[in-house]
Every structure is written in C-alpha cells, then in structure tokens.
C-alpha cells in the first residue's frame, strides 16, 4: 500500500499542478519522528496534516520541507483569502503563516485586507543553514526578509549541500589569485594567453564547432571584454552574440521573438530535447538575469552568481544561436566583475566542462528534462514544429539550481587545480628543456620548439615515427639523444628551473 502524500507533493498531486515532481517527497511513515531519507521525508501520523486542506499542507511543507517557490507560485493563487486571514488573525506571530501570507500577496498580485499587524521578530524566507542566500530585503507588513538570490519574480534556489559547502570553503578564487601572484610576469602572460585560447576552443568544441582562426581570435577578444565594467543590456548581449556565432545568417538583432528548441540525435518529435520559454516571457526573464549580473549579490560568491546566471541564460535561450557560448562568457563576466582575479586571468572553465561533458549534460537535464515534458510538440516537417505549453510559466522563474551550481563550482576548482597548474608546469618544463638543449646543441628555434613539444607529449622521448622523421631530415641520433636526455631529466626533477636566455622562441600556448 502506498503511503499518504504530504506537503508539496500532496499539493502538486491534489491540485494537479504542473510543477516538477519533488525529488524527496514527504509521506506518512511508520516512524516516531520526522526522518529525512535519501528518497524522501518520512513523517509520523501525529505530525502529518490531518486533512486535505491545502493551507494545512503549505504550512507543513514550509516547516518541514523548506521553500519550493515553483509549487507555491502555482498553488497559492488557488487558496482563498478567507482561511488564510483567519489563520493569521489567530496566530499573528506564526513564522510560517506570515511567510505564506507574504507569498500569497506576491503570487496573487493583491494584498490581504483587514488583517492585524504582524508581530514577532523578522524571519527569513530561506533558512541560511539549508540554502545559499542573498542580502535580505524586508517586507515590514509581514515581518519577512526575502533573502533569495534574485527577486520574487525570478528566484532559482540552491540547497546548501555538503558538496557545495565544501567547494565554497575551498575559496577557489582566492587560491587562484594567490597562485598567479606567485608567477613570474612572463609565465603569467603566457599562461593567460593559453587560458584565453583554450577557453575559446573548448567553448566552441562543446557546441561541436571548430572556429576559424579569425572567429577564435574574435571570441578570445570577447573573453577579454569580461574584465570591462560595461553594464549588461540587451544591446550588449546582441553585440556579443554577433561575435560568437559563425554563420552571419544566425546573427541576432534583438532577443528572440519566436519559439526555438534544442535537438538531439533522435528523429522527429523524439529529437526535441528541450523547449525554452515562449518568446513573450524572454524579456522579463532576461531582465532578471541581467539584474543579477549588473548588481551582484554581495553576500554570495562570484562563482555562484556566475554559475547561476550561466545556466539560467542557457535555459532561457534568448537567441536562436550562440546561447551556449554566451552562457559560459557570462560565467567569466560575473567572476571578472568581482575583481578577485586582479591580473585579468580567466579560469579555463570550458576546458574543464569539455572534459566532463557527461556531467555538464546531467546538470542541464536536471531542469531541461522535466521542462520538456510540459510541452506538446507536433511535427509539421523536418524543420517545422508546433509547440503547445501545458505547464505554468513559474517553472522558468523558480527552479532548483543545486545540481547546476555544484557542477559549476567543481569545474572552477578543476580549472585551477588541474588545467592552470598543469599548464604552468608544462611551461616551466618547456623553458628548462629548451634552455638546456640550446646550451648543448645548435638548433634553429622552430626545430627546437617542435622537438621540445614532442618530447613533452610523450613522457620525455620521441615516438618511433617522429624519431624516424628527424633522422630522415638529417638530424643525428646523438642529437636526438641529447634532447631526450634533457627532457627526461627535467620531467623527473633532475634539472634546475633556471630562466630562459631570451633567445629561444617559446610559444605562448601548446599547439
């Protein structure tokens, strides 16, 4: 026998809401106290709501399950004002009744009339121990502080999971700044050059595109604009979109005014993997995202703001093309505007994302998969479809961003600990090998650079094919042995870390 549903999942089922199913639904269980399990909340019958009254389940959910704005935005307009006013008059100091009344006014667009003054201390909408929160904004009528990220018109929620708490405690940006401050200027310049180029290539690669050299250079210049304090507007994003796309026919003039969709490998309707919000909702959603970036919450980490706005942007999909690349640019914009990384370095986050594409896809699907199920799609032909939304716009305003933020923070950490550190080590080894080889044998700079790169790519030795190619060109076996000896010595730590003599043409990034 199935256990009786409670709280948010009861509301979703009982009121036939189009909100996403609860990941951990509350049910009556054979327990003596409320128990949080991996798959849901078990509640003793003595604590569970005794009736099917939606208001009773709302108050229960706020107390035991936290804040689910998507469900509350859909169910509160169905709650009559009378019972809520009566409940408040009976308990004007009740935290959960005050929060319910405050949200009722927001989601109904009108005030509750004839109510007494709320009493008691101010209460936060989101428990900072359970959620990542922002700077409080007070509602004096109900003595409730809205402390979400964004506003009550657009507020994704982020649970303070143990993984997210641990990642934030690592202070990735602070450690990245300390790391680059310890570099010599020449190494820093070359590392930054590699970072911009690699970020560009990986961002295109995620979209399964290989940009021309001019397009790659344009996008690298775009990344450099992340350091500028230019306010983010529709015009600004349109200009960036024009730089980011490869096909001139896909360049936008404004945010989209028609429906778009994402396709996967399947055919027909089954190939439609995600449908963004209808075009009439785009301007308001984009304004909320731009507000987050232009006036970032001072309480929260720039990495959180960057990851949140990046995923939010790609879910809105305000352009017909180029959304993925621009979403990752916004991640950098949020971080660079915080001025924590003072030398202008960008973390090569797209490099880490490309390496973890399966995890990136799972983070995207945490929202896109349930959203897709709320669209009916009719195929006209291979290029034309009709879309009918059977859900509620609140799904695009209020969603659980926890998987997206956790992924973004992990990628930022990897971009520092794996990619930046590996590239810096690569440059250090390159310099040491090139300097010592140059002291022992006479090679032109291009050949020296090629030999050093080939040895670094093959654990200090030439592959049999490359060795044969050099021998055929007239380079002696003794000469190749010198290069390999130096390279293997450096890689096992037997070489010193002296400076280059300035005569060697060392490339700023790997080819």
N, C-alpha and C positions, 0 to 999 in steps of 0.2 A: 504494500500500500504506500502511495506517495505521501510524503509529509506535507502538511499545510504550509503554503507560501505566506510570507510575511513581508512587511515593509515595501521596499522599492519594487521587488519582483512581483509582489502581490498587486501593487498599483499598476504595473505595466500589463499584467495579465488581466486583472479585473476591469480596468478601464480601456483595454485594447489599445494601448499606446504604441506608437511606432518607435519608441526609444530602443536603444540597443539592449540586448539581454544583459543582466547583471552577471559579472564574472564570478561573484561569490554570493549567491542568493541566500536570503535568510529563510529558515524553515523551523517549524516546531520539531524538537528532537527529544529523545529520552535522556535529558541532561538535567542537572540541578542548578546550573548557572549558564549564562551565555558563553558559548565556546566558539572561538574563531578557528575554523579549519581551512585547509588549503582550497577546498572546493566550495566553501560556504560557511554561513553562520548558523549554528545550532542554538535554539532558544527553548528554555523550559516553558511549558504551557502557562505557568503562573506569570510569566513576564510578557508573553505574546499578547497582541491586541485581541480582545475578546469578541470583536465584531468585524464586519466587513466595511465599517465606516472608513472611507479614505483618509479623513483627517487623523483618525487614530493611528493609521499606518504611517502617515507622514511624520507624525511626532515620534513614533517608534523608530523610524528609519533615521531621522536626524540624530537621535540619541545613540543608536547602536551601530549604524552603518556609515555614518559620515554624510557628506553632501554630494548628491547626484543631481546637478543642475539640469541635465537633459531630461530626466524624468520629472523633476519638479516643475520645469517650464511647461511641460505638457499636461501635468495633472492639476496644478493649482488653478488654471482658468476654469476647471470643472468643479471647483469647490465653491459652494455658496458662501457668501459673506457672513450670513447669519450665524451659523455654528462656530465659525472662527472668531467672530466678535464675542459671542457668548463664552467661548473658552478663554479668550484673553481677559475679559472682564472678571472671570473667576480667578485667574492667576496672572495678574499683570506683570509679575516679576519672572515668570517662567521663561527660561532661556529659549527653549525650543518653540514655544508658542510665539514669542517675539520674532524669532528668525522666520517662522512660517508666515507671519503677518507681513513682515518686511518684503519677503519674496512674493507673496500674493499680490501686493501692490505693484511690484515691478512687472510681474508676468501678466497682470490684468490691465495694466495701464491706467489704474484709477486708485483712489485712496479708500481705505476703510473709514467710514464716518461714525461719529458718536461713540468713540472709544476713549477710555480714561488715559491719563498719562502713564506711559510705561515706567516702571521703577526697577531698581536693581542696578548692578554695575554693567558697564558696556560689555558685550560679548562679541567674540569673533565669529564670523560665518564659518571660516575654515580653522580647524584645530592645527596650530603650527607644529604640533608633535606628530601629526598624521599627514600633513600636506606641505608642499612648498608654497609659501605665501608671499604676499607683497606688502607694500606700505598701506596701513589701514586708512579707509575713508569712512567717515562717521555718518550714520543715519540717526539723528538726535531724536526723531519721533519714536523709534523702536529701540533705541539704545543698542544698535547693532553696528559693528565695524565690518565693512566689506574689505577683506584682505586677500582677495583672489588676485591672480595675475590677469590683467586686462580690465574689463568692466563687466557689469551685469548684462551688457549687450553681447559680449563675446568673452568667454572665460573658460578655456580649457583647464582641466585640473590635473595636478601632478601629485601622486602619492609619495610620501617620504619613505620609500622602501629602504631596506638595509643596503642594497646595492647603490642606490642613488646617494644615500647619506655617506657611504664610504668613498664614492667617487668625488663628491664635493669636498670631503675632508682632505683629499689629496692636494687640493689647491693647484690644479694643473697649470693655470695661467701664471700664478706666482712662481712656480718652479720653472716654467718656460722662460719667463723673464730673467730669472737668476741664471739659467743655462746660457742664454745668449749674451748676458752681460759678462760671462767668463770667457767669451770667444775673442780672439784677435779680430781686428776690423776686417782684414782681408778674408778670413774664414767666414765671418758673419755675412759679408757681401755675397760671397759665393753660395753660402747656404740659403740666403734669401732668394738669390737667382734661381737655384734649384727648386725651392719651395714654390715660387710663383709658377714656374714652368710645369712642375709635376702636378700641382693643383689644377692647372688648366687642362693638361692632358687627361687626368683621371676624371675630371668633371665631365668632359666630353665622352670619355670611354664608358662611363656609367650609362650614358644615353645611347651607347652603341654607335658613336660617331668618331671619326678621325678628322680633326680640323686641318685645314691648310695652314701653312706657316703664317700667313697674314692673319687668319682668323685666330690662331693660337696667340699670336702677339697681341691682337686686339683684346682678347679675353684676359690675358695677363695684365694689360693696362687697366682693364675693368677691375681686376682684383686690387690693383694699387689705389683705385678710387675709394676702396673701402676705408682707407685711412682719412679721407676727407670728411668734413663735418656737414656736408650738403644735406639738407633735410630730404627725407624720402617722400616723394609725391608720386602721383600717377604719371606725370610728365617725366620725372626722373627714372621711374621704372620702365616706361616705354622706351626711353633712350637706351637704357641698359639692355632691354630685350632686343633692340635692333642690332646691338653689338654681339649679342650672344648667339643668335640664330645664324645658320649657314645659308639658308635659302632666302633670297631677297623677297620672294613672294610671301614668306611667313612673317615678315616684319609688321608689327602692330602699330596702330595709330592711337589706340586707347585700350583700356581694359575691354575684354571681350563682350560683345553684345549678342552672342549666340551660344548655343549649348555645345560643349565639347565633351570628349570622352577619351578614355585610355583603352588601348587594345593589347591583348596578349596573343599567344600563339594559336589560340582556338579560332574556329571559323564562325561566321555569322554572329548571332546574339551571344553565343557562349564565349566569343572572343572579347567581349566588352568586359573589362576587368574593374573599371571604376568610372563613376559618373559624378563629376564635381557639381557644386550647387548651380541652380538656374542663374542665368546672367543677371536678372534683376536683383539678386542677392549679393552679387560680387562687389559693387561699390561700397556697401556698408561693411562687409567683412574685411575688405582690403583696407578701409579706413582704420578699422580696429588694429589690424596688423601693423600698419604704418605708424599708428599712435604708439604701439608698444616699442617700436624701434626708435622713433623720434624722441620719446620721453620714457626711456627705460626705467623700470622699477629699481630704485636704489638699494632695495633690500636684497635683491636676488643676484646670483652670479651671472655675468655676461654670457657664460656658456649656456646657462639655462634659457636665457632670453634668446640667444642665437639659435639653439636647437628648436625651441618652441615656435619662433617666427618662421624658421626654415620649413618645418613640417606643415605649419598652418598655411603657408604660402602655397606649397605644392598641393595641399588638399583643396584649396580654393581654385587653383589653376586659372589665374586671371587672364592668361594669354592662350592663344591657340597653339603656340610652340615656344620652347625655351624655358618653360617653367622650372624644370629640374635644375638647370644650371643656375638660374637666378635664385632659386631657393637656397642653394649652397653658398652663393655670394652673400645672401642676407645673413647667414651664419657668421661669415667673416666680418660683415658690416657691424653686427652687434658687438663682436669682440673688439674690433679695432676702435670703435667709437668709445669704448670704455677706457682706452688709453692705458691698459695694464701692460700690453706689449709695446713698449715705447720706441723701439727701433724700427717699427714698421714691418716686422715679420708676420707672416700669416701661417697659422698651423696648417699643415697639409692634410686637412680633414678628409677631402675627397679621395686622397690616396688610401687612407685607412678604410673609407667606405667602399671603395672599389675592391679592396682585399676581403671585405666582409659583406659582399653583395647579398648573400642569402639572409643575413641578419637585417640588413637595410630593408629588404623586401618584407620581412616579417614585421618590422616596425611600421612600415607603410600599411600593411594589410590589417594591422590592429584597428585601423579606422576604415580603410577603403573597403574591406570585405563586408562588414555589416552595413555600410552605407550603400554598397552596390545592391544589396538585397531589397532595398527600398525603392528601386527603380524598375518599372516595367519597360522593356525595350522591344520595339517592333522593327524588324529588318525590312527596309524598302528594297535596297540592293546593296552591293558590296561597300558602297561609300556613303549610303544614306540610311539613317535610322530615325525612328520616332521614339521620344522619351516621355514617360509619364511618371511623375514623382508621387508615390503613395505614402510618403512619410511626412515629417514635420520639419520645418527649417531649423528648429532648435538643434538638430543633430550636427549642423555645421557651426553652431555657436558654442556648444558645450559638449566636450568630448574628453575622454581620458587620455591625456598625453603622456602618461607614465612610461609606456614602452618606448616612445619616441625620444623622450628626454634621457632615459637610461642609455639608449643606443648612442645618442649624440655625445653624452659625457664620456662614454667608453671610447668613441672614435677620437675625441680630443686628447684623451690620455694616451692612446696608441700613437697618435700623430707626433706626440712629444717623445715618448719612451722608445718607440720603435723607429719611426721614419726620420725624425730630426736627428736623433742620436746616431742612427746608422749612417746617415748621410755625412754627418760631421766626422765620424770615424773613417768613412770612405775618403773624405778629403784629406784627413790627416795622414792616412796610409799612402794616398796618392802622392802627396807632397814629399814624404820621406823616401818613397821608392824612386820617384823621378829625380830628386836631388842626388841620391847616392849613385844611381846608374849614370847620371850625367857626369859625375866626378870620375867614373871609371872608364867609360867608353864614349866615343863620339858618335852621336846620333842626331839627325835633324829633329826639330821639335815635334813635327807631326808624327814621325815614326815612334819617337819616344812616348808621346801621349798614347798612341794606339797600343804599343806593347804593354805599357803600364795598365791600361784599362783591361786588356785581355787577360793579364795575369790576375788582376783583382777579381775578375769574373770567374776565375777557375782555380781559386784557392792557391794562388801564387805560381801557377805553371801555365804554359801554353798547351792548348789542346793539340792532339796529334795533327789535325788538319791545319791549324794555324802555324804550327812549327814547320810543317812541310812547305806551306806557302812562303814563309820568310826565307827558308833555305833556298827555295827556287828563285827568290829575288836576289840572292847573293849574300845574304847575311850569314855569318859563320855560326856553327854550332856553339863555339866558345862564347860568342857574343850573346846568344840566346841564353846560355847557361848563366852568364853574369846577371842578366835581368831576372831570371828565375831565382837565383840565389838571394839577391837583394829582396825580391818580393816575398819569398817565404820567410826570410829573416825578419822583415817588418811585421808580417802577419802573426808571427809567433812571439813578437815583442822583443826581438833581439836588437832592433835598430833604435837609434835615438830619434827624437822628434824635432830635429833642427829645422830652421827656416829655409824656404826655397831661396835660391840666389837671385831670383828675379829675371833670369834669362830663359826660363822654361815656360812654354805656352801651355798653361794648365787650364783646361776647360772649366767653366763655372758650373756645369752640371754633367751628369752621365748621359752618354748617347747610347 
